[in-house]
Amino acid sequence: MKLLLVFLLLIATTSFRSLDEKPIIPSNSINTKINLVSFAGTWDTTFGRMKIYQNGYNVYGNYSWYDGSFEGYVNSEGVMIITWEQDGGFTCAKGKAVFEMNSSGNRFYGTWGCGGRSSGGGDWKGEKY
């Protein structure tokens, strides 16, 4: 009788997933880290020397053009997306940029834009020192 009660209690407290539901994959799962690309390092770029620091998916750093700084992330596709800001009194003193790494990991190519846009400003390229 006790065994039957334990069994019924187990069934009553267990939640079942529908067959239509997708499995929940934790964010630290190996499946989400396969495409993690490292942008960390010092780069010679369109806007001068750029230092990129990376901790997992998070990136931040600076570049020499008008004392620029940025922060952002690398998405699961291996694309770095940043929000940048710089001095200099320009109409466009902050914006966004998107970068893709080449297969060798020694060059990146991207675009930048003003405000909330990541394009429209021009190209932003870099080669690792």
N, CA, C and O of each residue as an XYZ file, in Angstrom:
516
protein
N       0.809     -1.174      0.000
C       0.000      0.000      0.000
C       0.866      1.256      0.000
O       0.573      2.219     -0.709
N       1.945      1.242      0.807
C       2.837      2.393      0.844
C       3.477      2.620     -0.523
O       3.642      3.759     -0.960
N       3.826      1.552     -1.176
C       4.438      1.661     -2.486
C       3.474      2.291     -3.484
O       3.886      3.117     -4.299
N       2.231      1.925     -3.434
C       1.209      2.485     -4.313
C       1.040      3.974     -4.035
O       0.904      4.750     -4.981
N       1.043      4.401     -2.785
C       0.921      5.814     -2.432
C       2.118      6.618     -2.936
O       1.952      7.727     -3.443
N       3.316      6.066     -2.799
C       4.516      6.740     -3.293
C       4.451      6.891     -4.807
O       4.788      7.944     -5.347
N       4.020      5.845     -5.482
C       3.896      5.880     -6.935
C       2.884      6.937     -7.363
O       3.158      7.714     -8.278
N       1.724      6.980     -6.721
C       0.693      7.970     -7.056
C       1.171      9.394     -6.764
O       0.876     10.316     -7.525
N       1.895      9.571     -5.682
C       2.444     10.874     -5.342
C       3.472     11.318     -6.386
O       3.505     12.488     -6.767
N       4.296     10.399     -6.843
C       5.284     10.688     -7.866
C       4.620     11.119     -9.167
O       5.059     12.085     -9.792
N       3.595     10.435     -9.574
C       2.865     10.776    -10.797
C       2.183     12.134    -10.649
O       2.198     12.932    -11.587
N       1.600     12.404     -9.514
C       0.877     13.656     -9.289
C       1.801     14.860     -9.289
O       1.374     15.954     -9.659
N       3.037     14.696     -8.890
C       3.952     15.838     -8.796
C       4.873     15.976     -9.999
O       5.655     16.925    -10.059
N       4.805     15.074    -10.942
C       5.652     15.131    -12.129
C       4.913     15.854    -13.236
O       3.758     15.549    -13.532
N       5.595     16.819    -13.846
C       4.975     17.497    -14.992
C       5.504     16.846    -16.263
O       6.683     16.505    -16.358
N       4.628     16.682    -17.222
C       4.993     16.059    -18.473
C       4.969     17.104    -19.579
O       4.091     17.966    -19.621
N       5.940     17.013    -20.466
C       6.007     17.892    -21.619
C       5.194     17.294    -22.744
O       5.191     16.082    -22.956
N       4.512     18.152    -23.453
C       3.802     17.714    -24.633
C       4.827     17.308    -25.681
O       5.944     17.826    -25.677
N       4.482     16.414    -26.557
C       5.398     16.004    -27.619
C       5.662     17.134    -28.598
O       6.647     17.098    -29.336
N       4.774     18.156    -28.611
C       4.945     19.294    -29.510
C       5.926     20.327    -28.957
O       6.426     21.161    -29.712
N       6.207     20.286    -27.666
C       7.087     21.275    -27.054
C       8.535     21.001    -27.414
O       8.972     19.852    -27.494
N       9.282     22.105    -27.632
C      10.708     21.979    -27.883
C      11.416     21.806    -26.557
O      10.980     22.366    -25.551
N      12.503     21.041    -26.526
C      13.238     20.872    -25.278
C      13.885     22.188    -24.859
O      14.244     23.008    -25.704
N      14.028     22.382    -23.570
C      14.685     23.570    -23.048
C      16.169     23.277    -22.972
O      16.593     22.324    -22.320
N      16.958     24.107    -23.648
C      18.403     23.930    -23.642
C      18.999     25.068    -22.824
O      18.810     26.232    -23.178
N      19.704     24.772    -21.751
C      20.294     25.831    -20.937
C      21.262     26.682    -21.748
O      21.882     26.194    -22.693
N      21.392     27.967    -21.377
C      22.258     28.869    -22.134
C      23.719     28.474    -22.067
O      24.499     28.882    -22.927
N      24.117     27.694    -21.075
C      25.513     27.262    -20.997
C      25.726     25.896    -21.646
O      26.761     25.262    -21.443
N      24.754     25.452    -22.417
C      24.851     24.153    -23.083
C      25.936     24.179    -24.153
O      26.219     25.229    -24.730
N      26.529     23.051    -24.412
C      27.562     22.957    -25.448
C      27.004     23.344    -26.813
O      27.743     23.847    -27.660
N      25.711     23.118    -27.039
C      25.119     23.465    -28.325
C      25.210     24.952    -28.625
O      25.314     25.327    -29.793
N      25.174     25.807    -27.620
C      25.224     27.242    -27.850
C      26.646     27.769    -27.860
O      26.857     28.930    -28.210
N      27.617     26.970    -27.494
C      29.004     27.434    -27.470
C      29.798     26.988    -28.690
O      30.953     27.386    -28.842
N      29.231     26.201    -29.535
C      29.949     25.699    -30.699
C      30.427     26.842    -31.589
O      31.539     26.788    -32.115
N      29.601     27.878    -31.768
C      29.940     28.970    -32.662
C      30.593     30.155    -31.965
O      30.669     31.231    -32.557
N      31.063     30.004    -30.740
C      31.682     31.115    -30.034
C      32.999     31.476    -30.715
O      33.943     30.686    -30.742
N      33.036     32.684    -31.262
C      34.213     33.188    -31.953
C      34.910     34.166    -31.025
O      34.253     34.979    -30.375
N      36.220     34.099    -30.957
C      36.979     35.031    -30.115
C      37.458     36.214    -30.944
O      38.181     36.052    -31.927
N      37.041     37.406    -30.532
C      37.504     38.654    -31.133
C      38.573     39.298    -30.245
O      39.094     40.360    -30.585
N      38.901     38.678    -29.127
C      39.828     39.269    -28.157
C      41.188     39.534    -28.792
O      41.678     38.742    -29.597
N      41.783     40.652    -28.419
C      43.125     40.972    -28.890
C      43.249     42.418    -29.301
O      42.352     43.231    -29.079
N      44.394     42.723    -29.912
C      44.684     44.071    -30.400
C      44.637     44.046    -31.918
O      45.224     43.168    -32.550
N      43.942     45.007    -32.498
C      43.655     45.024    -33.927
C      44.055     46.358    -34.542
O      43.929     47.405    -33.908
N      44.534     46.315    -35.775
C      44.769     47.513    -36.583
C      43.511     47.681    -37.426
O      43.240     46.854    -38.297
N      42.731     48.750    -37.179
C      41.421     48.883    -37.823
C      41.285     50.195    -38.594
O      42.166     51.054    -38.566
N      40.180     50.314    -39.267
C      39.808     51.524    -39.988
C      39.865     52.749    -39.076
O      40.156     53.853    -39.538
N      39.591     52.560    -37.794
C      39.559     53.665    -36.838
C      40.703     53.568    -35.820
O      40.535     53.899    -34.646
N      41.853     53.113    -36.285
C      43.039     53.049    -35.449
C      43.139     51.758    -34.658
O      42.419     50.789    -34.901
N      44.058     51.779    -33.704
C      44.286     50.595    -32.874
C      43.056     50.327    -32.017
O      42.501     51.233    -31.395
N      42.649     49.073    -31.998
C      41.445     48.665    -31.262
C      41.810     47.518    -30.340
O      42.407     46.530    -30.768
N      41.450     47.654    -29.075
C      41.658     46.568    -28.106
C      40.293     45.996    -27.745
O      39.388     46.715    -27.322
N      40.170     44.688    -27.923
C      38.921     43.997    -27.622
C      39.171     43.010    -26.494
O      40.073     42.175    -26.561
N      38.356     43.124    -25.463
C      38.382     42.195    -24.336
C      37.111     41.368    -24.423
O      36.037     41.904    -24.694
N      37.224     40.075    -24.196
C      36.067     39.199    -24.327
C      35.992     38.252    -23.148
O      36.981     37.628    -22.762
N      34.804     38.157    -22.585
C      34.520     37.227    -21.500
C      33.288     36.433    -21.917
O      32.163     36.909    -21.764
N      33.491     35.232    -22.439
C      32.375     34.459    -22.973
C      31.816     35.168    -24.198
O      32.534     35.400    -25.171
N      30.551     35.507    -24.147
C      29.906     36.202    -25.263
C      30.043     37.714    -25.155
O      29.832     38.414    -26.146
N      30.386     38.233    -23.996
C      30.462     39.679    -23.779
C      31.788     40.247    -24.251
O      32.847     39.662    -24.025
N      31.713     41.412    -24.921
C      32.906     42.103    -25.390
C      32.857     43.563    -24.955
O      31.782     44.135    -24.776
N      34.029     44.154    -24.789
C      34.144     45.582    -24.521
C      35.549     45.996    -24.895
O      36.423     45.147    -25.066
N      35.775     47.284    -25.024
C      37.116     47.736    -25.350
C      37.144     49.178    -25.785
O      36.239     49.960    -25.495
N      38.232     49.518    -26.505
C      38.415     50.890    -26.955
C      39.170     50.907    -28.276
O      39.784     49.918    -28.677
N      39.108     52.057    -28.939
C      39.846     52.266    -30.178
C      40.352     53.700    -30.180
O      39.784     54.563    -29.511
N      41.415     53.956    -30.929
C      42.115     55.227    -30.822
C      41.407     56.412    -31.486
O      41.654     57.553    -31.096
N      40.553     56.186    -32.452
C      39.860     57.279    -33.140
C      38.987     58.039    -32.143
O      37.984     57.513    -31.659
N      39.367     59.255    -31.846
C      38.641     60.140    -30.924
C      38.265     59.460    -29.609
O      37.160     59.618    -29.089
N      39.236     58.693    -29.093
C      39.087     58.059    -27.777
C      37.797     57.236    -27.682
O      37.052     57.334    -26.708
N      37.555     56.429    -28.709
C      36.328     55.635    -28.773
C      36.315     54.457    -27.815
O      37.357     53.892    -27.484
N      35.126     54.102    -27.382
C      34.942     52.916    -26.538
C      33.689     52.186    -26.997
O      32.855     52.751    -27.705
N      33.563     50.938    -26.595
C      32.414     50.137    -27.021
C      32.155     49.014    -26.030
O      32.995     48.672    -25.198
N      30.965     48.460    -26.155
C      30.617     47.220    -25.454
C      29.568     46.512    -26.282
O      28.857     47.126    -27.077
N      29.486     45.205    -26.081
C      28.529     44.433    -26.862
C      28.642     42.956    -26.573
O      28.944     42.544    -25.453
N      28.394     42.165    -27.605
C      28.377     40.716    -27.437
C      28.648     40.031    -28.768
O      28.543     40.640    -29.833
N      28.995     38.759    -28.686
C      29.127     37.899    -29.855
C      27.916     36.977    -29.837
O      27.693     36.256    -28.865
N      27.135     37.000    -30.913
C      25.925     36.171    -30.920
C      26.253     34.717    -31.270
O      27.406     34.382    -31.541
N      25.248     33.873    -31.262
C      25.460     32.435    -31.497
C      25.902     32.126    -32.919
O      26.329     31.006    -33.201
N      25.807     33.099    -33.818
C      26.268     32.916    -35.200
C      27.738     33.319    -35.352
O      28.314     33.180    -36.431
N      28.348     33.822    -34.259
C      29.736     34.258    -34.311
C      29.916     35.688    -34.777
O      31.020     36.083    -35.152
N      28.843     36.475    -34.760
C      28.890     37.869    -35.183
C      29.004     38.762    -33.948
O      28.253     38.597    -32.987
N      29.952     39.712    -33.976
C      30.109     40.647    -32.866
C      29.252     41.874    -33.143
O      29.347     42.484    -34.209
N      28.422     42.228    -32.179
C      27.520     43.376    -32.277
C      27.860     44.312    -31.127
O      27.813     43.918    -29.962
N      28.205     45.560    -31.461
C      28.620     46.495    -30.417
C      27.844     47.807    -30.491
O      27.271     48.157    -31.522
N      27.843     48.513    -29.375
C      27.402     49.901    -29.300
C      28.660     50.698    -29.003
O      29.345     50.423    -28.018
N      28.975     51.678    -29.839
C      30.205     52.456    -29.706
C      29.889     53.903    -29.358
O      28.774     54.385    -29.558
N      30.910     54.583    -28.827
C      30.785     55.983    -28.448
C      32.168     56.620    -28.542
O      33.167     55.982    -28.210
N      32.236     57.885    -28.995
C      33.528     58.551    -29.123
C      33.400     60.048    -28.885
O      32.312     60.618    -28.975
N      34.532     60.673    -28.581
C      34.604     62.124    -28.410
C      34.741     62.766    -29.786
O      34.717     62.079    -30.808
N      34.885     64.087    -29.801
C      35.192     64.756    -31.058
C      34.136     65.740    -31.515
O      34.361     66.468    -32.482
N      32.996     65.787    -30.857
C      31.971     66.747    -31.212
C      31.285     66.497    -32.544
O      30.709     67.418    -33.124
N      31.335     65.285    -33.031
C      30.671     64.961    -34.297
C      29.159     64.871    -34.109
O      28.671     64.618    -33.007
N      28.438     65.079    -35.186
C      26.993     64.874    -35.153
C      26.688     63.435    -34.781
O      25.727     63.145    -34.068
N      27.522     62.548    -35.277
C      27.369     61.120    -34.990
C      28.481     60.705    -34.024
O      29.565     60.310    -34.452
N      28.210     60.795    -32.736
C      29.226     60.459    -31.726
C      28.970     59.117    -31.075
O      29.764     58.673    -30.246
N      27.864     58.455    -31.439
C      27.599     57.111    -30.927
C      26.738     56.360    -31.921
O      26.000     56.947    -32.711
N      26.854     55.046    -31.857
C      26.100     54.218    -32.785
C      26.338     52.744    -32.526
O      26.720     52.338    -31.429
N      26.107     51.960    -33.552
C      26.268     50.510    -33.461
C      27.168     50.034    -34.593
O      27.376     50.742    -35.578
N      27.694     48.832    -34.440
C      28.508     48.210    -35.483
C      28.346     46.697    -35.402
O      28.046     46.144    -34.344
N      28.549     46.045    -36.533
C      28.429     44.592    -36.636
C      29.653     44.070    -37.370
O      30.036     44.606    -38.410
N      30.279     43.003    -36.818
C      31.504     42.470    -37.396
C      31.418     40.959    -37.573
O      30.812     40.254    -36.766
N      32.043     40.477    -38.657
C      32.193     39.044    -38.880
C      33.676     38.734    -39.028
O      34.415     39.476    -39.675
N      34.098     37.638    -38.427
C      35.493     37.205    -38.463
C      35.734     36.336    -39.697
O      34.852     35.589    -40.121
N      36.937     36.439    -40.268
C      37.271     35.522    -41.355
C      37.583     34.139    -40.769
O      37.698     33.991    -39.553
N      37.717     33.146    -41.623
C      37.893     31.771    -41.146
C      39.228     31.551    -40.435
O      39.349     30.628    -39.630
N      40.230     32.383    -40.720
C      41.532     32.250    -40.062
C      41.571     32.920    -38.697
O      42.483     32.661    -37.911
N      40.607     33.769    -38.403
C      40.566     34.459    -37.119
C      41.523     35.621    -36.998
O      41.792     36.089    -35.892
N      42.054     36.104    -38.139
C      43.002     37.212    -38.070
C      42.511     38.503    -38.725
O      43.238     39.496    -38.749
N      41.295     38.500    -39.252
C      40.693     39.696    -39.851
C      39.191     39.695    -39.583
O      38.539     38.652    -39.575
N      38.668     40.898    -39.363
C      37.216     41.021    -39.291
C      36.752     42.110    -40.249
O      37.501     43.021    -40.602
N      35.511     41.988    -40.653
C      34.890     42.917    -41.586
C      33.546     43.309    -41.011
O      32.821     42.474    -40.470
N      33.217     44.589    -41.133
C      31.938     45.014    -40.595
C      31.486     46.349    -41.128
O      32.121     46.960    -41.988
N      30.362     46.779    -40.585
C      29.790     48.075    -40.927
C      29.411     48.792    -39.643
O      29.198     48.168    -38.603
N      29.331     50.115    -39.734
C      28.926     50.911    -38.584
C      27.851     51.908    -39.017
O      27.721     52.245    -40.194
N      27.096     52.362    -38.037
C      26.066     53.358    -38.301
C      25.856     54.234    -37.081
O      26.383     53.952    -36.004
N      25.090     55.287    -37.251
C      24.812     56.250    -36.180
C      23.542     55.875    -35.418
O      22.633     55.240    -35.952
N      23.515     56.288    -34.158
C      22.329     56.043    -33.339
C      22.065     54.557    -33.192
O      22.952     53.802    -32.794
N      20.855     54.135    -33.510
C      20.470     52.735    -33.373
C      20.785     51.875    -34.578
O      20.438     50.694    -34.603
N      21.439     52.447    -35.579
C      21.726     51.692    -36.805
C      23.139     51.132    -36.801
O      24.055     51.746    -36.254
N      23.314     49.963    -37.412
C      24.645     49.347    -37.516
C      25.164     49.385    -38.948
O      26.143     48.714    -39.273
N      24.519     50.156    -39.792
C      24.984     50.315    -41.168
C      24.675     51.739    -41.615
O      23.987     52.486    -40.920
N      25.189     52.097    -42.772
C      24.946     53.429    -43.303
C      26.098     54.393    -43.069
O      26.170     55.433    -43.724
N      27.003     54.069    -42.147
C      28.143     54.935    -41.873
C      29.354     54.575    -42.716
O      30.120     55.448    -43.124
N      29.518     53.308    -42.968
C      30.652     52.852    -43.764
C      31.190     51.522    -43.279
O      30.606     50.868    -42.415
N      32.318     51.139    -43.855
C      32.981     49.883    -43.490
C      33.853     50.086    -42.262
O      34.339     51.186    -41.998
N      34.040     49.002    -41.518
C      34.957     48.999    -40.367
C      35.661     47.653    -40.423
O      35.065     46.610    -40.155
N      36.939     47.698    -40.776
C      37.725     46.472    -40.964
C      38.864     46.432    -39.963
O      39.323     47.469    -39.485
N      39.317     45.228    -39.649
C      40.432     45.088    -38.725
C      41.302     43.891    -39.044
O      40.836     42.871    -39.551
N      42.580     44.043    -38.734
C      43.537     42.950    -38.875
C      44.290     42.829    -37.555
O      44.745     43.821    -36.986
N      44.409     41.590    -37.083
C      45.037     41.338    -35.783
C      46.529     41.632    -35.822
O      47.216     41.274    -36.779
N      47.034     42.296    -34.763
C      48.469     42.559    -34.636
C      49.194     41.285    -34.352
O      50.417     41.289    -34.210
